Amino acid sequence: MAETQQIPVTVLGLGAVGQAMAATLLKAGRASTVWNRTAGKDADLVAAGATSVASVAAAHGIDYLDRASWPCPR
């Protein structure tokens, strides 16, 4: 079986969806970077192996950015 390279993922926004998504990625062994505007919401994810960044600008260009949990206009 051929090995596949997994792309690291950055999750921006750690509300209910972002927390769950980042936790699932980490459990699957995927390298993950996380950011949230409220400091400290990433503590459990960092303890589980995520890398925290201080700003969205710091996250830019690190990994594939997951914007699925960003608010969408209706």
PyMOL Python script that loads the backbone (N, CA, C, O; Angstrom):
from pymol import cmd

cmd.read_pdbstr("""\
ATOM      1  N   MET A   1       0.852  -1.175   0.000  1.00  0.00           N
ATOM      2  CA  MET A   1       0.000   0.000   0.000  1.00  0.00           C
ATOM      3  C   MET A   1       0.897   1.237   0.000  1.00  0.00           C
ATOM      4  O   MET A   1       1.856   1.304   0.769  1.00  0.00           O
ATOM      5  N   ALA A   2       0.602   2.194  -0.835  1.00  0.00           N
ATOM      6  CA  ALA A   2       1.389   3.427  -0.923  1.00  0.00           C
ATOM      7  C   ALA A   2       1.062   4.352   0.239  1.00  0.00           C
ATOM      8  O   ALA A   2      -0.089   4.474   0.658  1.00  0.00           O
ATOM      9  N   GLU A   3       2.108   5.001   0.752  1.00  0.00           N
ATOM     10  CA  GLU A   3       1.879   5.975   1.816  1.00  0.00           C
ATOM     11  C   GLU A   3       1.369   7.274   1.208  1.00  0.00           C
ATOM     12  O   GLU A   3       1.777   7.664   0.114  1.00  0.00           O
ATOM     13  N   THR A   4       0.482   7.931   1.923  1.00  0.00           N
ATOM     14  CA  THR A   4       0.007   9.228   1.472  1.00  0.00           C
ATOM     15  C   THR A   4       0.473  10.273   2.466  1.00  0.00           C
ATOM     16  O   THR A   4       0.483  10.033   3.674  1.00  0.00           O
ATOM     17  N   GLN A   5       0.855  11.420   1.962  1.00  0.00           N
ATOM     18  CA  GLN A   5       1.303  12.503   2.823  1.00  0.00           C
ATOM     19  C   GLN A   5       0.087  13.304   3.252  1.00  0.00           C
ATOM     20  O   GLN A   5      -0.707  13.738   2.418  1.00  0.00           O
ATOM     21  N   GLN A   6      -0.054  13.499   4.559  1.00  0.00           N
ATOM     22  CA  GLN A   6      -1.174  14.276   5.056  1.00  0.00           C
ATOM     23  C   GLN A   6      -0.767  15.733   5.164  1.00  0.00           C
ATOM     24  O   GLN A   6       0.301  16.057   5.682  1.00  0.00           O
ATOM     25  N   ILE A   7      -1.625  16.600   4.673  1.00  0.00           N
ATOM     26  CA  ILE A   7      -1.384  18.031   4.717  1.00  0.00           C
ATOM     27  C   ILE A   7      -1.765  18.554   6.096  1.00  0.00           C
ATOM     28  O   ILE A   7      -2.868  18.282   6.568  1.00  0.00           O
ATOM     29  N   PRO A   8      -0.867  19.309   6.761  1.00  0.00           N
ATOM     30  CA  PRO A   8      -1.246  19.913   8.037  1.00  0.00           C
ATOM     31  C   PRO A   8      -2.398  20.895   7.829  1.00  0.00           C
ATOM     32  O   PRO A   8      -2.516  21.512   6.770  1.00  0.00           O
ATOM     33  N   VAL A   9      -3.239  21.031   8.842  1.00  0.00           N
ATOM     34  CA  VAL A   9      -4.421  21.884   8.732  1.00  0.00           C
ATOM     35  C   VAL A   9      -4.434  22.906   9.860  1.00  0.00           C
ATOM     36  O   VAL A   9      -4.078  22.590  10.995  1.00  0.00           O
ATOM     37  N   THR A  10      -4.848  24.139   9.543  1.00  0.00           N
ATOM     38  CA  THR A  10      -5.045  25.174  10.552  1.00  0.00           C
ATOM     39  C   THR A  10      -6.531  25.419  10.705  1.00  0.00           C
ATOM     40  O   THR A  10      -7.238  25.627   9.718  1.00  0.00           O
ATOM     41  N   VAL A  11      -7.008  25.396  11.940  1.00  0.00           N
ATOM     42  CA  VAL A  11      -8.412  25.662  12.231  1.00  0.00           C
ATOM     43  C   VAL A  11      -8.489  27.037  12.882  1.00  0.00           C
ATOM     44  O   VAL A  11      -7.905  27.271  13.941  1.00  0.00           O
ATOM     45  N   LEU A  12      -9.215  27.939  12.237  1.00  0.00           N
ATOM     46  CA  LEU A  12      -9.401  29.298  12.743  1.00  0.00           C
ATOM     47  C   LEU A  12     -10.786  29.409  13.350  1.00  0.00           C
ATOM     48  O   LEU A  12     -11.788  29.246  12.654  1.00  0.00           O
ATOM     49  N   GLY A  13     -10.847  29.683  14.629  1.00  0.00           N
ATOM     50  CA  GLY A  13     -12.127  29.786  15.319  1.00  0.00           C
ATOM     51  C   GLY A  13     -12.427  28.498  16.050  1.00  0.00           C
ATOM     52  O   GLY A  13     -12.633  27.456  15.427  1.00  0.00           O
ATOM     53  N   LEU A  14     -12.452  28.566  17.374  1.00  0.00           N
ATOM     54  CA  LEU A  14     -12.625  27.363  18.177  1.00  0.00           C
ATOM     55  C   LEU A  14     -13.935  27.374  18.942  1.00  0.00           C
ATOM     56  O   LEU A  14     -13.974  27.123  20.146  1.00  0.00           O
ATOM     57  N   GLY A  15     -15.005  27.670  18.221  1.00  0.00           N
ATOM     58  CA  GLY A  15     -16.342  27.488  18.785  1.00  0.00           C
ATOM     59  C   GLY A  15     -16.626  25.993  18.807  1.00  0.00           C
ATOM     60  O   GLY A  15     -15.703  25.183  18.721  1.00  0.00           O
ATOM     61  N   ALA A  16     -17.873  25.632  18.920  1.00  0.00           N
ATOM     62  CA  ALA A  16     -18.241  24.218  19.004  1.00  0.00           C
ATOM     63  C   ALA A  16     -17.762  23.427  17.787  1.00  0.00           C
ATOM     64  O   ALA A  16     -17.227  22.328  17.934  1.00  0.00           O
ATOM     65  N   VAL A  17     -17.947  23.976  16.595  1.00  0.00           N
ATOM     66  CA  VAL A  17     -17.553  23.267  15.374  1.00  0.00           C
ATOM     67  C   VAL A  17     -16.034  23.221  15.243  1.00  0.00           C
ATOM     68  O   VAL A  17     -15.474  22.165  14.949  1.00  0.00           O
ATOM     69  N   GLY A  18     -15.363  24.344  15.457  1.00  0.00           N
ATOM     70  CA  GLY A  18     -13.912  24.392  15.340  1.00  0.00           C
ATOM     71  C   GLY A  18     -13.213  23.491  16.340  1.00  0.00           C
ATOM     72  O   GLY A  18     -12.249  22.809  15.993  1.00  0.00           O
ATOM     73  N   GLN A  19     -13.691  23.481  17.591  1.00  0.00           N
ATOM     74  CA  GLN A  19     -13.119  22.601  18.622  1.00  0.00           C
ATOM     75  C   GLN A  19     -13.247  21.140  18.202  1.00  0.00           C
ATOM     76  O   GLN A  19     -12.283  20.378  18.259  1.00  0.00           O
ATOM     77  N   ALA A  20     -14.455  20.763  17.778  1.00  0.00           N
ATOM     78  CA  ALA A  20     -14.694  19.373  17.387  1.00  0.00           C
ATOM     79  C   ALA A  20     -13.853  18.985  16.176  1.00  0.00           C
ATOM     80  O   ALA A  20     -13.302  17.885  16.128  1.00  0.00           O
ATOM     81  N   MET A  21     -13.752  19.882  15.204  1.00  0.00           N
ATOM     82  CA  MET A  21     -12.987  19.599  14.002  1.00  0.00           C
ATOM     83  C   MET A  21     -11.512  19.417  14.328  1.00  0.00           C
ATOM     84  O   MET A  21     -10.882  18.465  13.868  1.00  0.00           O
ATOM     85  N   ALA A  22     -10.957  20.339  15.129  1.00  0.00           N
ATOM     86  CA  ALA A  22      -9.544  20.258  15.490  1.00  0.00           C
ATOM     87  C   ALA A  22      -9.264  19.001  16.310  1.00  0.00           C
ATOM     88  O   ALA A  22      -8.248  18.340  16.097  1.00  0.00           O
ATOM     89  N   ALA A  23     -10.148  18.666  17.240  1.00  0.00           N
ATOM     90  CA  ALA A  23      -9.965  17.472  18.060  1.00  0.00           C
ATOM     91  C   ALA A  23      -9.986  16.208  17.196  1.00  0.00           C
ATOM     92  O   ALA A  23      -9.193  15.291  17.412  1.00  0.00           O
ATOM     93  N   THR A  24     -10.883  16.165  16.234  1.00  0.00           N
ATOM     94  CA  THR A  24     -10.974  15.015  15.335  1.00  0.00           C
ATOM     95  C   THR A  24      -9.718  14.883  14.492  1.00  0.00           C
ATOM     96  O   THR A  24      -9.211  13.777  14.303  1.00  0.00           O
ATOM     97  N   LEU A  25      -9.212  15.995  13.985  1.00  0.00           N
ATOM     98  CA  LEU A  25      -7.975  15.980  13.198  1.00  0.00           C
ATOM     99  C   LEU A  25      -6.809  15.458  14.032  1.00  0.00           C
ATOM    100  O   LEU A  25      -6.013  14.646  13.560  1.00  0.00           O
ATOM    101  N   LEU A  26      -6.713  15.930  15.278  1.00  0.00           N
ATOM    102  CA  LEU A  26      -5.630  15.484  16.154  1.00  0.00           C
ATOM    103  C   LEU A  26      -5.740  13.997  16.465  1.00  0.00           C
ATOM    104  O   LEU A  26      -4.734  13.287  16.462  1.00  0.00           O
ATOM    105  N   LYS A  27      -6.948  13.521  16.732  1.00  0.00           N
ATOM    106  CA  LYS A  27      -7.142  12.093  17.023  1.00  0.00           C
ATOM    107  C   LYS A  27      -6.764  11.228  15.826  1.00  0.00           C
ATOM    108  O   LYS A  27      -6.344  10.082  15.986  1.00  0.00           O
ATOM    109  N   ALA A  28      -6.914  11.781  14.632  1.00  0.00           N
ATOM    110  CA  ALA A  28      -6.571  11.053  13.414  1.00  0.00           C
ATOM    111  C   ALA A  28      -5.077  11.146  13.096  1.00  0.00           C
ATOM    112  O   ALA A  28      -4.612  10.581  12.106  1.00  0.00           O
ATOM    113  N   GLY A  29      -4.333  11.857  13.935  1.00  0.00           N
ATOM    114  CA  GLY A  29      -2.898  11.975  13.724  1.00  0.00           C
ATOM    115  C   GLY A  29      -2.486  13.081  12.786  1.00  0.00           C
ATOM    116  O   GLY A  29      -1.331  13.139  12.362  1.00  0.00           O
ATOM    117  N   ARG A  30      -3.409  13.959  12.456  1.00  0.00           N
ATOM    118  CA  ARG A  30      -3.121  15.060  11.532  1.00  0.00           C
ATOM    119  C   ARG A  30      -2.515  16.229  12.301  1.00  0.00           C
ATOM    120  O   ARG A  30      -3.064  16.651  13.319  1.00  0.00           O
ATOM    121  N   ALA A  31      -1.399  16.752  11.829  1.00  0.00           N
ATOM    122  CA  ALA A  31      -0.793  17.934  12.437  1.00  0.00           C
ATOM    123  C   ALA A  31      -1.759  19.103  12.293  1.00  0.00           C
ATOM    124  O   ALA A  31      -2.262  19.369  11.201  1.00  0.00           O
ATOM    125  N   SER A  32      -2.015  19.794  13.388  1.00  0.00           N
ATOM    126  CA  SER A  32      -2.995  20.871  13.370  1.00  0.00           C
ATOM    127  C   SER A  32      -2.475  22.101  14.091  1.00  0.00           C
ATOM    128  O   SER A  32      -1.841  22.007  15.142  1.00  0.00           O
ATOM    129  N   THR A  33      -2.757  23.251  13.505  1.00  0.00           N
ATOM    130  CA  THR A  33      -2.490  24.544  14.113  1.00  0.00           C
ATOM    131  C   THR A  33      -3.850  25.160  14.417  1.00  0.00           C
ATOM    132  O   THR A  33      -4.780  25.038  13.619  1.00  0.00           O
ATOM    133  N   VAL A  34      -3.972  25.822  15.566  1.00  0.00           N
ATOM    134  CA  VAL A  34      -5.249  26.400  15.955  1.00  0.00           C
ATOM    135  C   VAL A  34      -5.087  27.855  16.348  1.00  0.00           C
ATOM    136  O   VAL A  34      -4.031  28.275  16.821  1.00  0.00           O
ATOM    137  N   TRP A  35      -6.156  28.621  16.144  1.00  0.00           N
ATOM    138  CA  TRP A  35      -6.218  30.019  16.560  1.00  0.00           C
ATOM    139  C   TRP A  35      -7.642  30.316  16.998  1.00  0.00           C
ATOM    140  O   TRP A  35      -8.605  29.820  16.412  1.00  0.00           O
ATOM    141  N   ASN A  36      -7.760  31.128  18.029  1.00  0.00           N
ATOM    142  CA  ASN A  36      -9.052  31.634  18.455  1.00  0.00           C
ATOM    143  C   ASN A  36      -8.854  33.038  18.995  1.00  0.00           C
ATOM    144  O   ASN A  36      -7.833  33.318  19.623  1.00  0.00           O
ATOM    145  N   ARG A  37      -9.818  33.933  18.762  1.00  0.00           N
ATOM    146  CA  ARG A  37      -9.655  35.306  19.231  1.00  0.00           C
ATOM    147  C   ARG A  37      -9.706  35.408  20.744  1.00  0.00           C
ATOM    148  O   ARG A  37      -9.150  36.345  21.316  1.00  0.00           O
ATOM    149  N   THR A  38     -10.371  34.450  21.413  1.00  0.00           N
ATOM    150  CA  THR A  38     -10.387  34.419  22.869  1.00  0.00           C
ATOM    151  C   THR A  38      -9.237  33.538  23.341  1.00  0.00           C
ATOM    152  O   THR A  38      -9.229  32.328  23.113  1.00  0.00           O
ATOM    153  N   ALA A  39      -8.275  34.162  23.997  1.00  0.00           N
ATOM    154  CA  ALA A  39      -7.100  33.422  24.464  1.00  0.00           C
ATOM    155  C   ALA A  39      -7.503  32.323  25.438  1.00  0.00           C
ATOM    156  O   ALA A  39      -8.418  32.500  26.242  1.00  0.00           O
ATOM    157  N   GLY A  40      -6.818  31.197  25.361  1.00  0.00           N
ATOM    158  CA  GLY A  40      -7.043  30.110  26.295  1.00  0.00           C
ATOM    159  C   GLY A  40      -8.021  29.051  25.842  1.00  0.00           C
ATOM    160  O   GLY A  40      -8.046  27.960  26.413  1.00  0.00           O
ATOM    161  N   LYS A  41      -8.837  29.338  24.819  1.00  0.00           N
ATOM    162  CA  LYS A  41      -9.807  28.335  24.348  1.00  0.00           C
ATOM    163  C   LYS A  41      -9.123  27.158  23.664  1.00  0.00           C
ATOM    164  O   LYS A  41      -9.747  26.130  23.406  1.00  0.00           O
ATOM    165  N   ASP A  42      -7.849  27.317  23.377  1.00  0.00           N
ATOM    166  CA  ASP A  42      -7.112  26.267  22.681  1.00  0.00           C
ATOM    167  C   ASP A  42      -6.330  25.355  23.631  1.00  0.00           C
ATOM    168  O   ASP A  42      -5.629  24.454  23.171  1.00  0.00           O
ATOM    169  N   ALA A  43      -6.436  25.568  24.938  1.00  0.00           N
ATOM    170  CA  ALA A  43      -5.597  24.847  25.909  1.00  0.00           C
ATOM    171  C   ALA A  43      -5.725  23.326  25.784  1.00  0.00           C
ATOM    172  O   ALA A  43      -4.711  22.629  25.765  1.00  0.00           O
ATOM    173  N   ASP A  44      -6.939  22.805  25.698  1.00  0.00           N
ATOM    174  CA  ASP A  44      -7.125  21.351  25.594  1.00  0.00           C
ATOM    175  C   ASP A  44      -6.534  20.810  24.291  1.00  0.00           C
ATOM    176  O   ASP A  44      -5.953  19.725  24.269  1.00  0.00           O
ATOM    177  N   LEU A  45      -6.686  21.570  23.213  1.00  0.00           N
ATOM    178  CA  LEU A  45      -6.154  21.132  21.924  1.00  0.00           C
ATOM    179  C   LEU A  45      -4.630  21.163  21.916  1.00  0.00           C
ATOM    180  O   LEU A  45      -3.995  20.265  21.363  1.00  0.00           O
ATOM    181  N   VAL A  46      -4.043  22.184  22.522  1.00  0.00           N
ATOM    182  CA  VAL A  46      -2.582  22.269  22.621  1.00  0.00           C
ATOM    183  C   VAL A  46      -2.064  21.106  23.465  1.00  0.00           C
ATOM    184  O   VAL A  46      -1.045  20.500  23.133  1.00  0.00           O
ATOM    185  N   ALA A  47      -2.763  20.795  24.552  1.00  0.00           N
ATOM    186  CA  ALA A  47      -2.372  19.655  25.392  1.00  0.00           C
ATOM    187  C   ALA A  47      -2.440  18.343  24.610  1.00  0.00           C
ATOM    188  O   ALA A  47      -1.702  17.402  24.901  1.00  0.00           O
ATOM    189  N   ALA A  48      -3.331  18.288  23.616  1.00  0.00           N
ATOM    190  CA  ALA A  48      -3.482  17.087  22.791  1.00  0.00           C
ATOM    191  C   ALA A  48      -2.516  17.062  21.610  1.00  0.00           C
ATOM    192  O   ALA A  48      -2.483  16.090  20.855  1.00  0.00           O
ATOM    193  N   GLY A  49      -1.715  18.146  21.444  1.00  0.00           N
ATOM    194  CA  GLY A  49      -0.711  18.139  20.389  1.00  0.00           C
ATOM    195  C   GLY A  49      -0.823  19.215  19.333  1.00  0.00           C
ATOM    196  O   GLY A  49       0.025  19.290  18.444  1.00  0.00           O
ATOM    197  N   ALA A  50      -1.851  20.055  19.406  1.00  0.00           N
ATOM    198  CA  ALA A  50      -1.995  21.135  18.426  1.00  0.00           C
ATOM    199  C   ALA A  50      -0.961  22.229  18.687  1.00  0.00           C
ATOM    200  O   ALA A  50      -0.452  22.372  19.799  1.00  0.00           O
ATOM    201  N   THR A  51      -0.670  22.984  17.657  1.00  0.00           N
ATOM    202  CA  THR A  51       0.186  24.162  17.770  1.00  0.00           C
ATOM    203  C   THR A  51      -0.713  25.380  17.762  1.00  0.00           C
ATOM    204  O   THR A  51      -1.574  25.509  16.891  1.00  0.00           O
ATOM    205  N   SER A  52      -0.525  26.276  18.721  1.00  0.00           N
ATOM    206  CA  SER A  52      -1.330  27.495  18.802  1.00  0.00           C
ATOM    207  C   SER A  52      -0.562  28.653  18.203  1.00  0.00           C
ATOM    208  O   SER A  52       0.652  28.762  18.377  1.00  0.00           O
ATOM    209  N   VAL A  53      -1.280  29.526  17.487  1.00  0.00           N
ATOM    210  CA  VAL A  53      -0.681  30.769  16.991  1.00  0.00           C
ATOM    211  C   VAL A  53      -1.444  31.939  17.580  1.00  0.00           C
ATOM    212  O   VAL A  53      -2.620  31.818  17.924  1.00  0.00           O
ATOM    213  N   ALA A  54      -0.765  33.077  17.693  1.00  0.00           N
ATOM    214  CA  ALA A  54      -1.332  34.239  18.372  1.00  0.00           C
ATOM    215  C   ALA A  54      -2.259  35.069  17.504  1.00  0.00           C
ATOM    216  O   ALA A  54      -3.039  35.866  18.026  1.00  0.00           O
ATOM    217  N   SER A  55      -2.193  34.898  16.180  1.00  0.00           N
ATOM    218  CA  SER A  55      -3.023  35.719  15.302  1.00  0.00           C
ATOM    219  C   SER A  55      -3.313  34.983  14.001  1.00  0.00           C
ATOM    220  O   SER A  55      -2.639  34.016  13.645  1.00  0.00           O
ATOM    221  N   VAL A  56      -4.327  35.465  13.311  1.00  0.00           N
ATOM    222  CA  VAL A  56      -4.640  34.905  11.990  1.00  0.00           C
ATOM    223  C   VAL A  56      -3.462  35.167  11.053  1.00  0.00           C
ATOM    224  O   VAL A  56      -3.122  34.324  10.223  1.00  0.00           O
ATOM    225  N   ALA A  57      -2.846  36.337  11.191  1.00  0.00           N
ATOM    226  CA  ALA A  57      -1.693  36.662  10.345  1.00  0.00           C
ATOM    227  C   ALA A  57      -0.570  35.651  10.555  1.00  0.00           C
ATOM    228  O   ALA A  57       0.114  35.273   9.604  1.00  0.00           O
ATOM    229  N   ALA A  58      -0.379  35.215  11.794  1.00  0.00           N
ATOM    230  CA  ALA A  58       0.654  34.224  12.086  1.00  0.00           C
ATOM    231  C   ALA A  58       0.316  32.873  11.454  1.00  0.00           C
ATOM    232  O   ALA A  58       1.213  32.113  11.089  1.00  0.00           O
ATOM    233  N   ALA A  59      -0.960  32.582  11.329  1.00  0.00           N
ATOM    234  CA  ALA A  59      -1.393  31.315  10.738  1.00  0.00           C
ATOM    235  C   ALA A  59      -1.288  31.335   9.218  1.00  0.00           C
ATOM    236  O   ALA A  59      -1.159  30.283   8.592  1.00  0.00           O
ATOM    237  N   HIS A  60      -1.340  32.516   8.622  1.00  0.00           N
ATOM    238  CA  HIS A  60      -1.324  32.636   7.160  1.00  0.00           C
ATOM    239  C   HIS A  60      -0.049  32.034   6.593  1.00  0.00           C
ATOM    240  O   HIS A  60       1.056  32.415   6.980  1.00  0.00           O
ATOM    241  N   GLY A  61      -0.206  31.123   5.706  1.00  0.00           N
ATOM    242  CA  GLY A  61       0.930  30.520   5.032  1.00  0.00           C
ATOM    243  C   GLY A  61       1.523  29.328   5.751  1.00  0.00           C
ATOM    244  O   GLY A  61       2.448  28.705   5.229  1.00  0.00           O
ATOM    245  N   ILE A  62       1.017  28.980   6.952  1.00  0.00           N
ATOM    246  CA  ILE A  62       1.550  27.826   7.673  1.00  0.00           C
ATOM    247  C   ILE A  62       1.014  26.545   7.057  1.00  0.00           C
ATOM    248  O   ILE A  62       1.788  25.689   6.630  1.00  0.00           O
ATOM    249  N   ASP A  63      -0.278  26.410   7.010  1.00  0.00           N
ATOM    250  CA  ASP A  63      -0.944  25.173   6.605  1.00  0.00           C
ATOM    251  C   ASP A  63      -2.138  25.514   5.719  1.00  0.00           C
ATOM    252  O   ASP A  63      -2.443  26.677   5.456  1.00  0.00           O
ATOM    253  N   TYR A  64      -2.787  24.468   5.279  1.00  0.00           N
ATOM    254  CA  TYR A  64      -4.089  24.630   4.644  1.00  0.00           C
ATOM    255  C   TYR A  64      -5.019  25.230   5.689  1.00  0.00           C
ATOM    256  O   TYR A  64      -5.115  24.709   6.800  1.00  0.00           O
ATOM    257  N   LEU A  65      -5.703  26.315   5.352  1.00  0.00           N
ATOM    258  CA  LEU A  65      -6.583  26.973   6.318  1.00  0.00           C
ATOM    259  C   LEU A  65      -8.002  26.454   6.187  1.00  0.00           C
ATOM    260  O   LEU A  65      -8.584  26.472   5.102  1.00  0.00           O
ATOM    261  N   ASP A  66      -8.549  25.995   7.288  1.00  0.00           N
ATOM    262  CA  ASP A  66      -9.935  25.537   7.297  1.00  0.00           C
ATOM    263  C   ASP A  66     -10.822  26.677   7.724  1.00  0.00           C
ATOM    264  O   ASP A  66     -10.740  27.147   8.859  1.00  0.00           O
ATOM    265  N   ARG A  67     -11.671  27.126   6.819  1.00  0.00           N
ATOM    266  CA  ARG A  67     -12.568  28.235   7.128  1.00  0.00           C
ATOM    267  C   ARG A  67     -14.002  27.758   7.260  1.00  0.00           C
ATOM    268  O   ARG A  67     -14.929  28.567   7.225  1.00  0.00           O
ATOM    269  N   ALA A  68     -14.193  26.475   7.409  1.00  0.00           N
ATOM    270  CA  ALA A  68     -15.543  25.918   7.422  1.00  0.00           C
ATOM    271  C   ALA A  68     -16.374  26.435   8.592  1.00  0.00           C
ATOM    272  O   ALA A  68     -17.600  26.504   8.504  1.00  0.00           O
ATOM    273  N   SER A  69     -15.715  26.794   9.677  1.00  0.00           N
ATOM    274  CA  SER A  69     -16.493  27.197  10.848  1.00  0.00           C
ATOM    275  C   SER A  69     -16.614  28.722  10.979  1.00  0.00           C
ATOM    276  O   SER A  69     -17.100  29.222  11.993  1.00  0.00           O
ATOM    277  N   TRP A  70     -16.177  29.448   9.962  1.00  0.00           N
ATOM    278  CA  TRP A  70     -16.337  30.903  10.011  1.00  0.00           C
ATOM    279  C   TRP A  70     -17.808  31.247   9.801  1.00  0.00           C
ATOM    280  O   TRP A  70     -18.514  30.551   9.071  1.00  0.00           O
ATOM    281  N   PRO A  71     -18.272  32.325  10.442  1.00  0.00           N
ATOM    282  CA  PRO A  71     -19.669  32.741  10.225  1.00  0.00           C
ATOM    283  C   PRO A  71     -19.909  33.109   8.763  1.00  0.00           C
ATOM    284  O   PRO A  71     -19.054  33.713   8.115  1.00  0.00           O
ATOM    285  N   CYS A  72     -21.052  32.748   8.268  1.00  0.00           N
ATOM    286  CA  CYS A  72     -21.414  33.054   6.889  1.00  0.00           C
ATOM    287  C   CYS A  72     -22.603  34.001   6.873  1.00  0.00           C
ATOM    288  O   CYS A  72     -23.547  33.821   7.642  1.00  0.00           O
ATOM    289  N   PRO A  73     -22.571  35.005   6.008  1.00  0.00           N
ATOM    290  CA  PRO A  73     -23.727  35.896   5.907  1.00  0.00           C
ATOM    291  C   PRO A  73     -24.945  35.134   5.399  1.00  0.00           C
ATOM    292  O   PRO A  73     -24.818  34.214   4.592  1.00  0.00           O
ATOM    293  N   ARG A  74     -26.092  35.511   5.862  1.00  0.00           N
ATOM    294  CA  ARG A  74     -27.322  34.833   5.418  1.00  0.00           C
ATOM    295  C   ARG A  74     -28.144  35.724   4.546  1.00  0.00           C
ATOM    296  O   ARG A  74     -29.210  35.320   4.082  1.00  0.00           O
TER     297      ARG A  74
END
""", "prot")
cmd.dss("prot")
cmd.show_as("cartoon", "prot")
cmd.util.cbc("prot")
cmd.orient("prot")
